[in-house]
């Protein structure tokens, strides 16, 4: 099974002005595309070549001999999930069942946002901030580099990419401004609800 680069769920200019088409040209067109190409080269001719991306991630996590495979596979998966976590004219207050669960587990939307933003800001270096479902409870989680909740049996619902290539062309070193724009203008609550089943 060849791992393919999935289509973006919107046009490259659809997230502007919050995320520019130039950022998507590099982030999706170069970074995400390179992870796909690298992964296919690394698994070619191996037992992993017929596996799904999720199985590759689970089979290679914490395997020192397969770090390159894990990193590329996890980055392919994380980026695909990240693109779906956003939509044009998104953001704002959550709707549907996830809104009730956020109120119950975080004691309100503002506390949830505070924790999500803090995770994104305090992730040292490259990584991800996540809203996850763990033991039937919502939690905020952060992962370094390519690490991903699915490698640890945890269900992701939403992610914010805090690698510099996700925001540097648009926000320079203003990671907080990028996270604010993501929360206020881009979050795809329909996608979050579709994961929360």
C-alpha atoms as one frame of an Amber mdcrd trajectory, in Angstrom:
protein
   0.000   0.000   0.000   1.528   3.303  -1.078   0.978   6.138   1.385  -0.444
   9.103  -0.502  -0.597  12.813   0.203  -4.269  13.553   0.933  -5.915  16.521
  -0.711  -6.402  19.588   1.439 -10.060  19.895   2.496 -10.092  23.503   1.153
  -8.202  25.692  -1.294  -4.711  26.937  -0.416  -5.990  30.483   0.000  -9.132
  29.531   1.965  -7.630  30.094   5.435  -6.283  33.575   4.660  -5.630  35.989
   6.224  -5.096  33.751   9.289  -2.887  31.259   7.450  -1.614  32.413   4.071
  -1.475  30.438   0.849   2.312  30.925   0.979   2.428  29.098   4.323   0.288
  26.282   2.895   2.518  26.097  -0.186   5.466  25.332   2.076   3.733  23.513
   4.943   1.508  21.241   2.861   3.272  21.348  -0.491   6.821  20.859   0.817
   6.833  19.564   4.427   3.802  17.242   4.384   4.632  16.059   0.880   8.222
  15.272   1.913   7.065  13.183   4.888   4.908  11.105   2.511   7.772  10.622
   0.033  10.277   9.773   2.780   7.910   7.292   4.415   7.269   5.450   1.154
  11.017   5.123   0.562  11.605   3.856   4.119   8.893   1.173   4.055   9.405
   0.001   0.476  10.144  -3.716   0.434   9.487  -4.148   4.168   6.654  -5.887
   6.027   5.269  -2.414   6.815   4.651  -1.620   3.143   1.179  -3.195   3.237
   0.132  -1.579   6.537  -2.096   1.429   7.134  -0.486   4.618   8.393  -1.984
   4.012  11.855  -0.557   0.485  12.011   2.875   1.725  10.918   2.811   4.280
  13.746   1.769   1.717  16.365   4.319  -0.860  15.200   7.285   1.551  15.156
   6.739   3.738  18.245   9.623   3.407  20.717  11.581   1.173  18.295  15.066
   2.689  18.127  15.729   0.942  14.823  12.639   2.436  13.199  12.751   6.050
  14.413  12.848   7.443  10.882   9.810   5.424   9.851   7.888   6.454  12.976
   8.765  10.147  12.603   7.687  10.332   8.973   4.543   8.214   9.456   3.444
  10.181  12.519   4.065  13.489  10.761   1.987  12.358   7.771  -0.854  11.409
  10.131  -0.547  14.500  12.362  -0.590  16.896   9.418  -3.585  15.201   7.795
  -5.430  15.534  11.121  -4.313  19.163  11.516  -5.663  20.211   8.080  -9.030
  18.734   9.031  -8.956  20.489  12.422  -9.365  23.784  10.547 -11.900  25.275
   8.158 -12.523  28.676   6.604 -14.675  30.845   8.878 -14.249  28.411  11.743
 -13.355  29.009  15.359 -15.412  30.560  18.080 -17.558  28.719  20.563 -17.949
  24.964  20.176 -21.286  23.490  19.191 -22.912  20.095  19.611 -21.955  17.377
  22.079 -18.359  18.551  22.379 -19.579  21.887  23.817 -21.321  20.081  26.693
 -18.301  17.842  27.312 -15.925  20.835  27.356 -18.160  22.555  29.932 -18.292
  19.396  32.045 -14.612  18.414  31.901 -12.908  21.831  31.832 -15.512  23.768
  33.850 -16.152  26.062  30.910 -14.895  27.084  27.477 -12.529  29.767  28.821
 -10.653  27.240  30.980 -10.395  24.880  28.005  -8.943  27.657  25.807  -6.535
  28.695  28.552  -5.188  25.136  28.826  -4.996  24.580  25.054  -3.177  27.861
  24.501  -0.824  27.188  27.417   0.054  23.760  25.980   0.862  25.327  22.612
   2.932  28.118  24.132   4.878  25.928  26.554   5.707  23.152  24.084   9.459
  23.682  23.950  10.743  23.533  20.394   8.685  21.694  17.809   5.505  19.795
  18.523   1.742  19.730  18.843  -1.028  20.736  21.260  -4.029  18.386  21.356
  -7.534  18.044  22.694  -7.861  14.329  23.431 -10.321  11.892  24.950  -8.649
   9.693  27.563 -10.604   7.359  29.839 -13.820   9.084  28.676 -12.525  12.467
  29.873 -11.324  15.406  27.791  -7.715  16.423  28.379  -5.164  18.751  26.848
  -1.985  17.005  25.770   1.194  18.186  24.110   3.639  16.091  22.133   7.175
  16.794  20.976   8.359  16.618  17.390   6.421  13.876  15.544   4.873  12.157
  18.550   1.126  11.630  18.376  -1.625  10.504  20.775  -2.561   7.519  18.605
   0.869   6.005  19.270  -0.162   5.760  22.928  -3.745   4.545  22.561  -5.221
   8.008  23.187  -7.989   9.415  20.974  -7.260  12.848  19.454 -10.124  15.237
  18.754  -8.296  18.428  17.681  -4.721  19.552  17.157  -2.689  22.732  16.749
   0.654  22.372  14.985   3.247  24.444  16.854   6.259  23.616  14.701   7.666
  26.936  13.470   6.947  26.071   9.839   3.213  26.156  10.691   3.240  29.868
  11.468   6.594  31.569  10.932   5.900  33.090   7.497   2.684  34.680   8.806
   3.481  35.395  12.473   7.288  35.222  12.754   8.007  34.343  16.425   4.446
  35.211  17.524   3.306  31.696  18.342   0.630  33.067  20.687  -0.872  35.234
  17.925  -1.013  32.198  15.637  -2.719  30.086  18.338  -5.231  32.904  18.951
  -6.012  33.070  15.226  -6.426  29.284  15.123  -8.839  29.292  18.088 -10.853
  32.345  17.076 -11.061  31.851  13.305 -10.123  28.344  12.182 -11.202  25.516
  14.527 -13.466  23.064  12.720 -15.930  22.112  15.462 -17.821  19.794  13.105
 -14.614  17.757  12.707 -14.078  17.734  16.479 -17.632  16.478  17.009 -17.150
  13.793  14.342 -14.165  12.468  16.335 -16.110  12.619  19.591 -18.273   9.531
  19.099
